[in-house]
Amino acid sequence: MRALRCGRRLELASFEESLTKLEEIVAQLERGDLSLEDSVKLFEEGTHLSADCRKQLEEAEGKVETLVKQRDGSMKREPFGQ
């Protein structure tokens, strides 16, 4: 997760904060009114945010479990997607 500077301390950005910032960056880049240097800086920041979001989604997916009913009627936990 990316750290956001908040006053003197650093806080880890939530998925929602990272996604919102990423959407803002995309909108700025799509406008096309930035210098090449600023565009490259924003693009780099966007790629970092995208990677952070992907990592957070993968971690969340790893935590999600499904309950599967066995033949004997009992329930068994299994990782999501298997």
Buried (B, 14 or more C-beta within 10 A) or exposed (E): BBEBEEEEEEEEBEBEBBBEBBEEBBEBBEEEEBEEEEBEEBBEBBEEBBEBBEEBEEEEEEEEEEEEEEEEEEEEEEEEEE
